[in-house]
Amino acid sequence: MDPLSDVLSLLKPRSYMFGGFDAGGDWSIRFGQHEGIKCYAVVSGQCWLAVEGVPDAVRLTTGDCFLLPRGRPFRNASDLDLPSIDARTIFPTPVNGGIATINGGGDVSIVGGHFALAGDHAGELLSMLPPIVHIRKEADKAALRWSMERMRQELREPQPGGFLVAQHLADMMLVQALRLHLAEGAKGGVGWLFALADKQMSAAIEAMHGDPAHRWTLQALAEHAGMSRSSFAVRFKATVGASPMEYLTRWRMLMAGDRLANSGDPVSVIALSLGYESESAFSTAFKRVMGCSPRQHGRERKAATPWPMASTTPARSIPRMAAKG
């Protein structure tokens, strides 16, 4: 897999809620703080998006996609001066597959998903993203249009297997939005996500992800990037925020942590598969990076409470809201 797929696979994003709403007339909905990433798309119409802590509201139009990765409270509204209703009055319990109707609907339709990140160290991805990732270029919106329209159809016209189809469509929207963000707006930041937008740094990261057990040297990685050893080391640290060897060690430990929690492989086998000749050397590196021993990590993760199943309670239709006075 490529590095972005690798990291998302370890973070295990799962859409534990997906759906949307169809609004008409004057309306304003307030959403509370959330964990994970919310990813939505405007299928038709236009409205406002205001996120707590972000000075300027965003005008959303048909085809726009937006990610909210920081968990901050936000509002969607036809007019931000209107008093807001709490989203919990629309979706009183977690909903999968429903579209709520506000004021009879017909003006604005929004669908999407709420992704919980069940893997460790989700903050490594979320901290690199701005409070709002707004996808609005016509060419980019065209790439998302099929997923959006298909999701709306699945939610409005339930069919056998529709739950799974809608979930995979939400996954596609998340990955595509991150991909477009990388291509358009991920320049100038520091972190592995931004480095993927740099062809030379991405080549080195892909090499490490492709064979994490290899005895990588700075020179070998510099050759993958097509740079001198010294120039590569300086640029990698400036772009990623860690040296190449530090990045490689951390990636190995994240992979190890996932296997410790989700497989029955012994520590010795995991250590060898990631390029460590001795279990003790691996355990020392693991504790330094992850903050606990491999065995302790495995026990704690396996003892964790399983992720709750989402409710399938249908969305409610909301009566017409009063226009502002």
Residue, then its C-alpha position, 0 to 999 in steps of 0.5 A: m500500500d501507499p503511505l496514506s493508505d498505510v496510515l489510515s489502515l492503522l488508524k482504522p477509520r470507521s464510519y459509525m454514523f452516516g446520513g444527512f439532512d434535507a432542509g428548506g426555508d430558514w434554518s440553523i443547526r448547531f452540532g456539538q463537539h465530536e471525536g474523529i473526523k466529520c466528512y460531508a458533501v453538499v449534494s444540492g443547494q447552498c448554506w453556511l458553515a461556521v466552526e468554533g474558533v475559526p474567524d470566517a464562516v465558509r459559504l458552501t455550494t453544490g458539490d462542495c465537500f468539507l472535512l472537520p478533523r479537529g472535533r470543534p462545535f460547528r453550525n450549518a445554516s441558511d442564515l447565521d443570524l438565525p437562532s440555532i436548534d441542537a442537532r440532537t433534536i434532529f438525530p436524538t440517537p446515533v443514526n445510520g442511513g437516515i436523512a432528516t427533513i427540515n421545514g419540508g426540505g427541498d433547498v439544501s441536501i447534505v450527506g456524509g459520515h462521522f469517522a471514529l479513529a479506532g487505532d492508536h495515535a490518531g492525533e498524528l493525522l488530525s493535528m496536521l489538518p486545519p479545522i476546516v478542509h474545504i474542497r471547492k474546485e470544480a475539477d475536484k468536486a467532479a471527482l466526488r460527485w459520483s460518491m455523493e450522488r450514489m450515497r444520497q440514492e442509497l440513503r433515500e432508497p434503501q436496498p439490501g446491502g445498502f448499509l455497507v454500500a453507504q459506509h464504503l462510499a463514506d470511506m471513499m469520500l474521506v480518502q478522496a478529500l484527503r487526497l485532494h487536500l494533499a494536492e491543493g493545500a498541504k504545502g508549507g506544513v510540517g509532518w508526514l502528511f505534508a511530505l507526501a505532497d513533495k515528490q522527493m520526500s514521498a519517494a523516501i517515505e514510500a520506500m520505508h513503508g514498502d519494506p520497513a524491515h530493510r536495513w535502511t541507511l540515510q544514503a539509500l533513502a537519499e538515493h530514492a529521493g534523488m538527492s545528496r545525503s546531506s541535502f536529503a537529511v536536512r530537507f526531510k527533517a524540515t518537511v517531516g519534523a523528524s529525521p529519516m531514522e526517527y520516522l522509520t523507527r516510529w512507523r515500525m513501532l506503530m505497525a508493531g503496536d497494531r499487530l500486538a493488539n490484533s494478532g496472536d504473533p509473539v513479540s519475537v516474531i514481530a521484532l524479526s519481521l520489522g528488522y530487529e535481530s533481537e527481542s530486547a533491542f525491539s522492546t527497548a525501541f518500542k518502549r522509547v517510542m510508545g511509552c510502554s513495553p510490547r507485552q503491556h501494550g498488547r494486554e491493554r489494547k486487547a482488554a479495551t472495550p469493543w467499539p459500540m455498534a451504531s444505532t439504526t433508529p430512523a431520523r425524524s422529520i423536523p417541523r418548520m422553523a420560524a424565520k428571524g424576526 
